[in-house]
Amino acid sequence: MNRLNKVKKEIERRCTELLRLQSEDGSWRFCFENVILTDAYMIIVMRMFEWKDETLIKRLVSRILSKQERDGTWKAYPDEKTGNLSATLEAYTALLYSGYVQPHSPMLKKAERFIRENGGIKKSGLLTRVFFCFNGLYPWPDVPINPTILFSLPKGSPLNFYDFTSYARAHFAPVMLGIHRKFTMINRWTPDLSHLNVNHKPSTLWEDLQDHYPGPKWQMKANRPLTSTDRLAEDYILDRIESDGTLLSYATSTFLMVYGLAAIGYEKDSPTIVRAIEGLISLQCKINGHIHIQNSPSTIWDTSLVNYALLSSGISPSHPQMKKTLLYLLKKQQTKPGDWIIHNRHALPGGWGFSESNSMHPDIDDTQAALRTLKRYSPYSSKVKRSYKKGLHWLLSMQNRDGGWAAFEKNTDKKWLSRLPIENAEDTLTDPSMPDLTGRTLEFLGNYEDMKLDHPIVKSAVQWLKKMQKKDGSWYGRWGICFIYGTWGAITGLRAAGTPIQDPSIQKGIKWLTAIQRLDGGWGESCESDIYKKYIPLSYSTVVQTAWALDALISVHPYPTEAIECGIDFLLNKENYTYEKTHYPTGEGLPGIFYMIYHSYSYIFPLLTLSHYYRKYKNVD
C-alpha cells in the first residue's frame, strides 16, 4: 500500500474515532491538564473553608502523590532538569493540609530537603508566595499604600488598573483586597512551615496567629478598615463571576477570590464563597483513574478545533454530528461586552471564549476557531450568517495598532509594565501582539475570507509578522511550545495571505524547520524554550509538534519533500503514539511554572496535517 493510501485510511480511522467521542450536546470534552498547583490549592481551600468532601481530598492526594519523582520532588514539565521549587512546595504543603500524609514520611522528608536546599518559600514563585500569605504560611510584604487605589484612577489616566491584562486583573484584584490589610486565615489544619523559610524569621507570624487564634475554629486576621476603593475592587470581582461561581472561569483566580472576599468580611458559608468552591470542584476531570482540577476546561476550543479538523478531512457539513456542533457553538457565542470593550469602545460583542462557562472573556484564538465551523454554513442560513458576521467583525476590530493580534484585549502592551519588578511581568502584565495568534488569524482570513495582501488589515499584519521573525528564521509562540508552534502559525498565515513561496521570510522559516527535524522524522521541543526564549530541542519527537511542523512545510511545498515524507511516516507509525510522545505539555501559562497538556491535541493536529497532505498531494504525480 503506497503512502497516500495509508494516509487516506488513517484519516478515515481518525474521523470515525473522533465522531465516536462527541458528547450528546455536540461538543467534545477532553481534559485540559495542567501542573499539580490546582489540585494542591483545591485541597488547601477545602480545608480552610471546612468543605466536607473527604473522598475528593483523598483522590486529589492520590494524584499529587502519583506525580512525585523518586527524589521526592515535583516537576512543572517532564524534562525539567531538577525538581520545581514552587510545584514541590505546593504539593508538600497540600499533602500536610490533607492530613493523609505525615510530615515524617520518607518521601515528604525528601521534598522538605529539596525545598530548603533551594532557598525555601521566599525563592518560590509569586503566585505560590501570595497564596501562602493568605494562609498564614508566609508574611505579607509591607505596602505603604492601599493598592486598591488603582480602581479609583480614571481609565484614561497614564496609570490605571486597565493597563494590565484582563487575566492579570482577575488575579490581582483579590490579592489587593488582602495585601494592604495583611489578611490571613488559619485553622486546625494549618501546618507549621517555619522550617522551610531559609534565612528568614516567619515563624513568629505563625506563632502569633496560633497564640491569637487558639483552638480548632476557622479563624481570620484582617488589619485596617475597608475603604471606598476596596468596595470598588469588590464590585470589580463580583461583576466578573461566571454562572458556575468562578472568577472569569479560571481556577487560579477563583482560589484567590475566595480569600480576597473573606478579607472584606465574607463568611465561609456565604453564597458567593459556596458557589465559588462548587465551581472549582466542577472543573474536575479524570486522568488515568485520578481526579484533576483543570484551570479552565477547554471545551469551546477543543470543540471548534475538532470540528475544523473533521470538516477539513472531508466530513460533510450536512453530517448530523457536524450540525450538532454548529448549534452548540452558536449557543456559546458571547453577547455581552467584556473588559475588551474598554480599549475597543466601538465594537459589538461576537467572540467566543475558551471554557464553556466563559460568557464575558472572549479571545482571538477561540473566535477564529469557532468561525471556521460557522463559515461552512453561513451561505445557507440567515441565523448562522448573522452570527458569523458578528464574530468576524469582532475579530477584525481587535487588531492592534501595530498590525498584529493579541490574546484577549486590544493595545494593552505598554512597555513600562513589562519592566516592573514583578516576576514574569512581560508574560503576565501585558497582552501584546503575538506571532502565533496573528499567524492563525491570517490563515483564517486568507483561506476562509479570501483576504489577501492587497487588503489593508492583512497587509499590516503581514508586515508586523515579518518584523517578528527571529534571525534563525523561527517565530516565538506565546501560547504553545514554542518556536515550532509560533513558526507553524506564522508560515501558514503568511502563505494563506498570499505571501509568495520564494519570499525570504518563508524560505528562512522553512529552512529552520527542516534543520531541526529529528532522525526519526519527527520534531520535538522542550518547555525550556519558553523559559530562555530560544529554541531548545526535546530528546524525543512528539506527535503534536511533528504535526505542527509538517503542516507548515505542506503549506509551502507544491510537491512532497523528503522532510515531509519522513514526517508523514512518523505520524503513520503507531509505535510513536506512546503516552510520552502524545502527552508532552504543548500549552504555556507561566514560564517555568505553569504548563498544560491538551488531551485533544494528539487527535486534532495529526488528523488536520494528514488531511492537508492528502488534499494537496493526492493528484501530484
C-alpha positions as CSV (number, residue, x, y, z in Angstrom):
1,M,0.0,0.0,0.0
2,N,1.5,3.3,-1.0
3,R,1.8,6.3,1.4
4,L,-1.2,8.2,0.1
5,N,-3.5,5.2,0.5
6,K,-2.2,4.7,4.0
7,V,-2.9,8.4,4.8
8,K,-6.4,8.1,3.4
9,K,-7.2,5.0,5.6
10,E,-5.7,6.7,8.6
11,I,-7.8,9.8,8.0
12,E,-10.9,7.7,7.9
13,R,-9.9,5.8,11.0
14,R,-9.3,9.0,13.0
15,C,-12.5,10.6,11.8
16,T,-14.5,7.6,13.0
17,E,-12.7,7.7,16.3
18,L,-13.4,11.4,16.9
19,L,-17.0,11.2,15.9
20,R,-17.5,8.4,18.4
21,L,-16.1,10.7,21.2
22,Q,-18.6,13.5,20.6
23,S,-20.9,14.4,23.5
24,E,-24.6,14.4,23.1
25,D,-24.8,18.2,23.1
26,G,-22.5,18.4,20.1
27,S,-19.3,19.3,22.0
28,W,-16.1,17.4,22.5
29,R,-14.9,17.2,26.1
30,F,-11.2,16.4,26.6
31,C,-9.3,17.0,29.8
32,F,-7.2,20.2,29.9
33,E,-4.4,19.0,32.2
34,N,-2.0,21.4,34.0
35,V,0.5,21.2,36.8
36,I,-0.5,20.0,40.2
37,L,-0.9,23.6,41.5
38,T,-4.7,23.5,41.1
39,D,-5.0,20.1,42.9
40,A,-2.9,21.4,45.7
41,Y,-4.7,24.6,46.1
42,M,-8.1,22.8,46.0
43,I,-7.1,20.7,49.0
44,I,-6.0,23.8,50.9
45,V,-9.1,25.7,50.1
46,M,-11.3,22.8,51.1
47,R,-9.5,22.5,54.5
48,M,-9.5,26.3,55.2
49,F,-13.2,26.7,54.3
50,E,-14.2,23.5,56.0
51,W,-15.6,21.8,53.0
52,K,-16.9,18.4,53.7
53,D,-15.7,16.0,50.9
54,E,-13.1,13.6,52.1
55,T,-13.4,11.5,49.0
56,L,-12.4,14.3,46.8
57,I,-9.5,15.3,49.0
58,K,-8.2,11.7,49.1
59,R,-8.4,11.5,45.3
60,L,-6.5,14.7,44.9
61,V,-3.9,13.5,47.3
62,S,-3.6,10.3,45.2
63,R,-3.0,12.3,42.0
64,I,-0.4,14.5,43.7
65,L,1.5,11.5,45.0
66,S,1.3,9.9,41.6
67,K,3.3,12.8,40.2
68,Q,6.1,12.8,42.7
69,E,9.5,12.0,41.4
70,R,11.8,9.4,43.0
71,D,13.9,12.1,44.6
72,G,10.8,13.4,46.4
73,T,10.3,16.5,44.1
74,W,7.6,17.5,41.7
75,K,8.2,19.0,38.2
76,A,6.5,21.6,36.1
77,Y,7.3,19.7,32.9
78,P,8.7,16.2,32.3
79,D,12.2,17.0,31.2
80,E,12.8,19.7,33.8
81,K,16.4,19.1,34.9
82,T,15.7,19.1,38.6
83,G,12.5,19.3,40.7
84,N,10.5,22.5,40.5
85,L,10.6,24.5,43.8
86,S,7.1,26.0,43.6
87,A,5.5,22.7,42.5
88,T,7.3,20.8,45.2
89,L,6.4,23.4,47.9
90,E,2.7,23.4,46.8
91,A,2.4,19.6,46.7
92,Y,4.3,19.2,50.0
93,T,2.1,21.8,51.8
94,A,-1.2,20.4,50.3
95,L,-0.3,16.9,51.5
96,L,0.2,18.2,55.0
97,Y,-3.1,20.1,54.9
98,S,-4.9,16.9,53.8
99,G,-4.0,15.0,56.9
100,Y,-3.5,11.8,54.9
101,V,0.3,12.1,54.6
102,Q,2.5,12.6,57.7
103,P,5.4,15.1,57.7
104,H,7.9,12.4,58.8
105,S,7.1,10.1,55.8
106,P,10.3,9.4,53.8
107,M,9.1,11.0,50.6
108,L,8.0,14.2,52.3
109,K,11.3,14.4,54.1
110,K,13.0,14.2,50.7
111,A,10.7,17.0,49.4
112,E,11.5,19.1,52.5
113,R,15.2,18.8,52.0
114,F,14.9,19.9,48.4
115,I,12.8,22.9,49.3
116,R,15.4,24.0,51.9
117,E,18.4,23.4,49.7
118,N,16.8,25.6,47.0
119,G,16.0,28.6,49.1
120,G,12.7,27.8,50.8
121,I,9.4,29.6,50.4
122,K,11.0,33.0,49.6
123,K,12.5,31.6,46.4
124,S,9.3,30.2,45.2
125,G,7.1,31.7,42.5
126,L,5.0,34.9,43.1
127,L,1.6,33.1,43.0
128,T,2.8,30.5,45.5
129,R,4.0,33.1,47.9
130,V,0.8,35.1,47.6
131,F,-1.3,32.0,48.2
132,F,0.8,31.2,51.2
133,C,0.4,34.7,52.6
134,F,-3.3,34.3,52.5
135,N,-3.0,31.1,54.5
136,G,-0.7,32.4,57.2
137,L,2.3,30.5,55.9
138,Y,4.4,33.4,54.8
139,P,4.4,37.1,55.8
140,W,2.9,39.7,53.6
141,P,5.3,42.4,52.4
142,D,4.9,45.9,53.7
143,V,2.9,48.0,51.3
144,P,2.7,51.7,52.2
145,I,-0.5,52.5,50.4
146,N,-3.7,50.6,49.7
147,P,-3.2,49.1,46.2
148,T,-6.9,49.2,45.5
149,I,-6.5,52.9,44.9
150,L,-5.8,51.9,41.3
151,F,-9.5,51.2,41.0
152,S,-10.3,54.9,41.6
153,L,-8.0,56.2,38.8
154,P,-9.8,57.1,35.6
155,K,-9.5,54.5,32.8
156,G,-7.8,57.1,30.5
157,S,-5.1,58.2,33.0
158,P,-1.4,57.4,32.4
159,L,-1.6,54.7,35.1
160,N,-4.7,52.8,35.7
161,F,-5.9,49.3,36.5
162,Y,-7.0,48.6,32.9
163,D,-3.4,48.9,31.7
164,F,-2.9,45.4,33.0
165,T,-4.1,42.4,31.0
166,S,-7.5,41.0,31.8
167,Y,-6.2,37.8,33.3
168,A,-3.7,39.7,35.4
169,R,-6.5,42.0,36.7
170,A,-8.6,39.0,37.7
171,H,-5.8,37.6,39.8
172,F,-4.6,41.0,41.2
173,A,-8.0,42.3,42.4
174,P,-8.5,39.7,45.1
175,V,-4.8,40.0,46.2
176,M,-5.2,43.7,46.6
177,L,-8.1,43.2,49.0
178,G,-5.8,41.1,51.2
179,I,-2.4,42.6,50.9
180,H,-3.0,46.1,52.5
181,R,-4.8,44.5,55.5
182,K,-2.3,41.7,55.7
183,F,-5.2,39.3,55.8
184,T,-4.5,35.7,56.8
185,M,-6.5,32.6,57.6
186,I,-5.5,29.6,59.7
187,N,-7.3,26.7,61.4
188,R,-6.5,23.4,62.9
189,W,-5.3,22.1,59.5
190,T,-2.7,24.8,59.1
191,P,0.8,23.3,59.2
192,D,3.9,25.0,60.6
193,L,6.2,25.7,57.7
194,S,8.7,27.8,59.6
195,H,11.4,25.2,58.9
196,L,11.0,26.0,55.1
197,N,11.8,29.7,55.4
198,V,15.5,29.7,54.9
199,N,17.3,32.8,56.2
200,H,14.0,34.3,57.3
201,K,12.1,34.5,60.5
202,P,8.5,34.0,59.6
203,S,7.9,31.5,62.4
204,T,6.9,34.4,64.6
205,L,4.0,35.1,62.2
206,W,2.7,31.6,62.6
207,E,3.2,31.6,66.3
208,D,1.5,35.0,66.7
209,L,-1.5,33.6,64.7
210,Q,-1.6,30.5,66.8
211,D,-1.5,32.5,70.0
212,H,-4.1,35.0,68.9
213,Y,-6.5,32.4,67.5
214,P,-6.1,29.2,69.6
215,G,-8.4,26.2,69.1
216,P,-9.8,24.3,66.1
217,K,-12.2,27.0,64.9
218,W,-12.0,28.8,61.5
219,Q,-10.0,32.0,62.2
220,M,-9.0,35.1,60.3
221,K,-6.8,38.1,60.8
222,A,-7.5,41.3,59.0
223,N,-5.9,44.6,59.7
224,R,-7.1,48.1,58.6
225,P,-10.7,49.1,57.9
226,L,-12.3,48.9,54.4
227,T,-12.1,51.9,52.1
228,S,-14.2,53.1,49.2
229,T,-11.6,51.7,46.8
230,D,-11.8,48.3,48.5
231,R,-15.5,48.4,47.6
232,L,-14.6,49.2,44.0
233,A,-12.3,46.2,43.9
234,E,-15.1,44.1,45.4
235,D,-17.5,45.3,42.7
236,Y,-14.9,44.5,40.1
237,I,-14.7,40.9,41.2
238,L,-18.4,40.3,41.7
239,D,-19.2,41.7,38.2
240,R,-16.9,39.1,36.7
241,I,-18.1,36.0,38.4
242,E,-19.5,33.4,35.9
243,S,-22.7,31.4,36.3
244,D,-20.7,28.5,37.7
245,G,-19.3,30.7,40.5
246,T,-15.8,31.0,39.2
247,L,-13.9,34.3,38.5
248,L,-13.6,34.7,34.7
249,S,-13.8,30.8,34.6
250,Y,-10.2,30.4,35.9
251,A,-9.4,28.1,38.9
252,T,-6.3,30.2,39.9
253,S,-8.2,33.5,40.0
254,T,-11.1,31.8,41.9
255,F,-8.8,30.4,44.5
256,L,-7.5,33.9,45.2
257,M,-11.1,35.3,45.1
258,V,-12.4,33.3,48.0
259,Y,-9.6,34.6,50.2
260,G,-9.9,38.2,48.8
261,L,-13.6,38.2,49.6
262,A,-13.0,36.7,53.1
263,A,-10.6,39.6,53.7
264,I,-13.5,42.0,53.4
265,G,-15.9,40.1,55.6
266,Y,-17.4,37.3,53.6
267,E,-18.1,34.3,55.8
268,K,-17.1,30.8,54.7
269,D,-20.8,29.9,54.2
270,S,-21.7,33.0,52.2
271,P,-23.5,32.1,48.9
272,T,-20.7,33.7,46.8
273,I,-18.0,31.6,48.6
274,V,-20.0,28.4,48.4
275,R,-20.8,28.9,44.7
276,A,-17.1,29.6,44.0
277,I,-16.0,26.3,45.7
278,E,-18.7,24.4,43.9
279,G,-17.5,26.0,40.7
280,L,-13.9,24.9,41.4
281,I,-15.0,21.3,42.1
282,S,-17.0,21.3,38.9
283,L,-13.7,21.9,37.0
284,Q,-12.5,18.3,37.8
285,C,-11.8,15.7,35.2
286,K,-10.5,12.2,35.3
287,I,-7.0,11.3,34.1
288,N,-5.7,7.7,34.3
289,G,-8.0,7.0,37.2
290,H,-7.1,10.1,39.1
291,I,-9.2,13.3,39.6
292,H,-7.6,16.5,38.5
293,I,-8.8,20.1,38.9
294,Q,-8.5,21.9,35.5
295,N,-7.6,25.5,35.5
296,S,-10.2,26.2,32.9
297,P,-11.8,23.4,30.8
298,S,-11.0,23.7,27.1
299,T,-14.5,22.7,25.8
300,I,-15.1,25.5,23.3
301,W,-11.5,25.4,22.0
302,D,-11.5,21.6,21.6
303,T,-14.9,21.5,20.0
304,S,-14.1,24.2,17.4
305,L,-10.8,22.6,16.5
306,V,-12.2,19.0,16.3
307,N,-14.9,20.2,14.0
308,Y,-12.5,22.2,11.9
309,A,-10.3,19.0,11.6
310,L,-13.2,16.8,10.7
311,L,-14.6,19.2,8.1
312,S,-11.1,19.6,6.6
313,S,-10.9,15.8,6.4
314,G,-13.9,15.6,4.2
315,I,-16.8,15.0,6.7
316,S,-19.8,16.8,5.2
317,P,-21.2,19.9,6.9
318,S,-24.6,18.2,6.5
319,H,-23.5,15.3,8.7
320,P,-25.9,15.2,11.7
321,Q,-23.0,15.4,14.2
322,M,-21.5,18.4,12.4
323,K,-24.8,20.1,12.6
324,K,-25.0,19.4,16.4
325,T,-21.6,21.1,16.8
326,L,-22.8,24.1,14.8
327,L,-25.8,24.5,17.1
328,Y,-23.6,24.1,20.2
329,L,-21.2,26.8,19.1
330,L,-24.0,29.2,18.1
331,K,-25.2,29.0,21.7
332,K,-21.8,29.8,23.1
333,Q,-21.2,33.0,21.1
334,Q,-20.9,35.8,23.6
335,T,-23.5,38.6,23.5
336,K,-22.5,40.9,26.3
337,P,-19.5,43.3,26.4
338,G,-16.5,42.2,28.5
339,D,-13.4,44.1,29.6
340,W,-12.2,44.1,26.0
341,I,-14.6,47.0,25.2
342,I,-12.6,49.4,27.4
343,H,-9.9,49.5,24.7
344,N,-12.2,48.8,21.8
345,R,-15.2,51.0,22.5
346,H,-17.0,50.9,19.2
347,A,-17.1,47.2,18.7
348,L,-20.1,44.9,19.3
349,P,-19.8,41.6,21.1
350,G,-19.5,38.5,19.0
351,G,-16.5,36.5,20.1
352,W,-16.1,33.1,21.8
353,G,-14.2,32.1,25.0
354,F,-12.1,29.1,25.9
355,S,-14.3,27.4,28.5
356,E,-18.0,26.5,28.4
357,S,-18.9,28.8,31.4
358,N,-17.0,31.7,29.9
359,S,-19.6,34.4,29.0
360,M,-17.6,37.6,29.1
361,H,-14.0,36.9,28.3
362,P,-13.7,36.1,24.6
363,D,-10.3,35.7,22.9
364,I,-8.9,35.9,19.4
365,D,-7.9,32.2,19.1
366,D,-11.2,30.7,20.1
367,T,-13.1,33.2,17.9
368,Q,-11.2,32.4,14.7
369,A,-11.5,28.7,15.5
370,A,-15.3,28.8,16.0
371,L,-15.8,30.9,12.9
372,R,-14.2,28.1,10.8
373,T,-17.2,26.0,11.5
374,L,-19.8,28.8,11.0
375,K,-18.3,29.7,7.7
376,R,-19.3,26.3,6.2
377,Y,-22.9,27.1,6.9
378,S,-23.2,30.9,6.7
379,P,-24.2,31.0,3.0
380,Y,-27.3,28.8,3.7
381,S,-28.7,30.0,7.0
382,S,-29.6,33.6,7.8
383,K,-29.1,32.9,11.5
384,V,-25.7,31.5,11.0
385,K,-24.8,34.3,8.6
386,R,-25.7,36.9,11.3
387,S,-23.7,35.1,13.9
388,Y,-20.7,34.7,11.6
389,K,-20.8,38.3,10.7
390,K,-20.8,39.4,14.3
391,G,-17.9,37.1,15.1
392,L,-15.9,38.3,12.1
393,H,-16.5,42.0,12.8
394,W,-15.3,41.5,16.4
395,L,-12.2,39.6,15.3
396,L,-11.2,42.3,12.8
397,S,-11.9,45.1,15.3
398,M,-9.4,43.6,17.8
399,Q,-6.4,44.1,15.5
400,N,-3.7,46.1,17.4
401,R,-2.3,49.3,16.1
402,D,1.0,47.5,15.2
403,G,-0.9,45.2,12.9
404,G,-0.9,42.0,15.0
405,W,-3.4,40.4,17.3
406,A,-3.1,39.7,21.0
407,A,-5.0,37.1,23.1
408,F,-7.7,39.0,24.9
409,E,-7.6,42.7,24.5
410,K,-6.6,45.5,22.2
411,N,-3.5,47.7,22.6
412,T,-2.7,46.6,26.1
413,D,1.0,46.4,25.7
414,K,2.6,49.4,27.5
415,K,6.3,48.6,27.6
416,W,6.9,50.1,31.1
417,L,4.7,47.4,32.6
418,S,7.0,44.6,31.4
419,R,9.9,46.4,33.3
420,L,8.2,46.3,36.6
421,P,10.0,44.3,39.3
422,I,7.3,41.6,39.2
423,E,8.0,38.0,38.3
424,N,7.2,37.2,34.7
425,A,6.0,40.8,34.2
426,E,6.3,40.6,30.4
427,D,4.2,37.4,30.2
428,T,1.6,38.3,32.8
429,L,1.0,42.1,32.8
430,T,0.9,42.9,29.1
431,D,-1.1,41.3,26.2
432,P,0.9,42.3,23.1
433,S,0.5,41.1,19.6
434,M,1.9,37.6,19.2
435,P,3.1,35.7,16.1
436,D,1.1,32.5,16.8
437,L,-2.2,34.4,17.2
438,T,-1.5,36.7,14.3
439,G,-0.5,33.9,12.0
440,R,-3.6,31.8,12.8
441,T,-5.8,34.8,12.3
442,L,-4.2,35.5,8.9
443,E,-4.6,31.8,8.0
444,F,-8.3,32.0,8.7
445,L,-8.8,35.3,6.9
446,G,-6.8,34.2,3.9
447,N,-8.4,30.7,3.5
448,Y,-11.9,31.5,4.7
449,E,-12.4,35.1,3.7
450,D,-10.0,35.3,0.7
451,M,-8.5,38.4,2.3
452,K,-5.0,38.7,0.8
453,L,-2.0,41.1,0.7
454,D,-4.0,43.8,-1.0
455,H,-6.3,44.2,2.0
456,P,-5.1,46.9,4.5
457,I,-5.8,44.6,7.5
458,V,-3.8,41.7,6.1
459,K,-1.0,43.9,4.7
460,S,-0.3,45.5,8.1
461,A,-0.5,42.1,9.9
462,V,2.0,40.5,7.4
463,Q,4.4,43.4,7.8
464,W,4.3,43.1,11.6
465,L,4.7,39.3,11.4
466,K,7.8,39.6,9.2
467,K,9.3,42.0,11.7
468,M,8.9,39.5,14.5
469,Q,10.8,36.7,12.7
470,K,14.0,35.7,14.6
471,K,17.4,35.7,13.0
472,D,17.4,31.9,12.7
473,G,14.1,32.0,10.8
474,S,11.8,31.0,13.6
475,W,9.0,32.8,15.3
476,Y,8.1,32.7,19.0
477,G,4.8,31.3,20.0
478,R,3.3,32.7,23.3
479,W,0.5,30.2,23.9
480,G,2.2,26.9,22.9
481,I,5.6,25.3,23.0
482,C,7.1,27.3,21.5
483,F,9.2,28.2,18.4
484,I,7.8,25.2,16.4
485,Y,4.3,26.5,17.4
486,G,5.0,30.1,16.5
487,T,6.7,29.2,13.2
488,W,3.8,26.9,12.2
489,G,1.3,29.7,12.9
490,A,3.4,32.4,11.1
491,I,4.2,30.4,7.9
492,T,0.7,29.0,7.4
493,G,-0.6,32.6,8.0
494,L,1.8,34.2,5.6
495,R,1.0,31.6,2.9
496,A,-2.8,32.0,3.3
497,A,-2.4,35.7,3.0
498,G,-0.7,35.3,-0.4
499,T,2.9,35.7,0.5
500,P,5.0,34.1,-2.3
501,I,6.8,30.8,-1.5
502,Q,10.1,32.5,-2.5
503,D,9.7,35.3,0.0
504,P,12.8,35.4,2.2
505,S,10.7,35.1,5.4
506,I,9.0,31.9,4.2
507,Q,12.3,30.4,3.0
508,K,14.1,31.2,6.3
509,G,11.3,29.7,8.3
510,I,11.2,26.5,6.2
511,K,15.0,26.2,6.3
512,W,14.8,26.4,10.1
513,L,12.1,23.9,10.5
514,T,13.8,21.4,8.2
515,A,17.1,21.8,10.0
516,I,15.6,20.9,13.4
517,Q,13.8,17.7,12.2
518,R,14.9,14.7,14.2
519,L,16.3,11.5,12.6
520,D,13.1,9.6,13.3
521,G,11.3,12.1,11.0
522,G,9.5,13.9,13.8
523,W,10.0,17.2,15.8
524,G,10.3,17.8,19.5
525,E,10.8,21.0,21.5
526,S,11.3,21.4,25.3
527,C,9.2,23.6,27.5
528,E,12.7,25.0,28.4
529,S,12.5,27.0,25.2
530,D,9.7,29.1,26.9
531,I,11.9,29.9,29.8
532,Y,15.0,31.0,27.9
533,K,13.1,32.3,24.9
534,K,15.3,30.4,22.5
535,Y,14.8,27.0,20.8
536,I,15.8,24.1,22.9
537,P,15.2,20.6,21.5
538,L,13.5,17.8,23.3
539,S,15.3,14.5,23.5
540,Y,12.5,12.8,21.5
541,S,9.8,13.7,19.0
542,T,6.2,14.5,20.0
543,V,3.2,13.8,17.9
544,V,1.7,17.2,18.2
545,Q,4.8,19.2,17.4
546,T,5.5,17.0,14.5
547,A,2.1,17.7,13.1
548,W,2.6,21.5,13.5
549,A,6.0,21.5,11.7
550,L,4.7,19.2,8.9
551,D,1.6,21.4,8.4
552,A,3.9,24.4,7.9
553,L,6.0,22.6,5.3
554,I,3.0,21.3,3.5
555,S,1.6,24.8,3.2
556,V,4.7,25.9,1.3
557,H,5.9,22.9,-0.9
558,P,3.9,22.1,-4.1
559,Y,5.4,18.6,-4.0
560,P,6.1,16.4,-1.0
561,T,9.8,16.7,0.0
562,E,11.9,14.1,1.8
563,A,11.3,16.0,5.1
564,I,7.5,15.9,4.6
565,E,7.5,12.2,3.7
566,C,9.6,11.3,6.7
567,G,7.3,13.3,8.9
568,I,4.2,11.7,7.5
569,D,5.8,8.3,8.1
570,F,6.3,9.3,11.7
571,L,2.6,10.2,12.1
572,L,1.5,6.9,10.5
573,N,3.7,4.8,12.7
574,K,1.6,3.6,15.6
575,E,4.7,2.9,17.7
576,N,5.1,6.7,18.0
577,Y,1.9,7.1,19.9
578,T,3.3,6.4,23.3
579,Y,2.0,8.3,26.4
580,E,5.3,10.2,26.5
581,K,5.0,11.3,22.9
582,T,1.3,12.2,22.9
583,H,1.1,13.9,26.4
584,Y,4.1,16.2,26.4
585,P,2.9,19.7,27.5
586,T,2.2,21.9,24.5
587,G,0.4,24.8,26.2
588,E,2.1,27.6,28.2
589,G,0.7,29.7,31.0
590,L,3.7,31.0,33.0
591,P,7.3,30.4,32.0
592,G,9.0,27.7,34.1
593,I,5.9,27.3,36.3
594,F,2.6,26.6,34.5
595,Y,2.3,24.3,31.5
596,M,-0.7,22.4,30.0
597,I,-1.4,19.2,28.2
598,Y,-4.3,19.4,25.8
599,H,-5.6,15.8,25.7
600,S,-7.4,16.8,22.4
601,Y,-4.3,17.8,20.5
602,S,-3.0,14.3,19.7
603,Y,-6.3,13.6,18.0
604,I,-6.8,17.0,16.3
605,F,-3.4,18.0,14.8
606,P,-2.2,14.8,13.2
607,L,-5.6,14.4,11.6
608,L,-5.5,18.0,10.3
609,T,-2.0,17.6,8.9
610,L,-2.7,14.3,7.3
611,S,-5.8,15.8,5.7
612,H,-3.9,18.8,4.3
613,Y,-1.2,16.4,3.0
614,Y,-3.8,14.2,1.2
615,R,-5.8,17.0,-0.2
616,K,-2.7,18.8,-1.6
617,Y,-0.7,15.9,-3.0
618,K,-3.3,13.3,-3.9
619,N,-3.2,14.3,-7.6
620,V,0.5,15.0,-7.7
621,D,2.5,12.6,-9.9
